[in-house]
Amino acid sequence: MSTSFLVTQAQRDLLQAQVSLLQATLDYQSSLVSFEALQLAPAIESGADIGVHGSTVVALPAVAPRGVFRVQ
């Protein structure tokens, strides 16, 4: 009975390790896609912010000042 239990635990641990490996591989591939998209993005003006939406790099809109410092 003990051997069956130990084999089951070892199989569970192997499966968890395989899932972790697949998740790490997926995260790595996703990071590569984002990096490549950023490398292919058009040049933007100095001080502008950019973001990644899916596999597309987009310029983020400038944040308008609020409160006392509104632009007139």
Secondary structure, DSSP 8 states (H G I E B T S, - for coil): -HHHHHHHHHHHHHHHHHHHHHHHHHHHHHHHHHHHHHHTS----TT--EEEETTEEEE-------GGG---
